[in-house]
Amino acid sequence: MPEDITREIPQSPSQPLDLGSAEASPLRRQSFEASHAP
C-alpha cells in the first residue's frame, strides 16, 4: 500500500536509508527536500 510508504517518510526524514529510498520514490524525495528546505 502507498499509504504505508508515505507513513515511513516522516518517521525518519534525516535517515541515510531515506536518501536511498528518495531516489526510487519521488514522493519521498519531495518530503525529504521539504524537510531540508531553508
C-alpha positions in Angstrom: 0.0 0.0 0.0 1.2 3.5 -0.9 -0.1 4.9 2.4 2.4 2.7 4.3 5.3 4.2 2.3 4.2 7.8 2.9 3.9 7.0 6.6 7.6 6.0 6.7 8.7 9.3 5.3 8.0 11.4 8.4 9.2 8.6 10.6 12.9 9.1 9.6 13.4 12.1 7.3 17.0 12.6 8.2 17.9 8.9 8.0 20.5 7.6 5.5 18.0 4.9 4.3 15.6 7.6 3.4 18.1 9.1 1.0 18.4 5.9 -1.0 14.6 5.4 -1.0 14.1 9.0 -2.0 15.8 8.2 -5.3 13.3 5.4 -6.0 10.3 7.2 -4.7 9.5 10.8 -6.0 7.1 11.3 -3.1 9.8 10.6 -0.6 12.2 13.0 -2.4 9.7 15.8 -2.1 9.2 15.2 1.7 13.0 14.9 2.1 13.6 18.2 0.3 10.8 19.9 2.2 12.3 18.7 5.5 15.7 20.0 4.5 14.4 23.3 3.0 15.9 26.5 4.2 
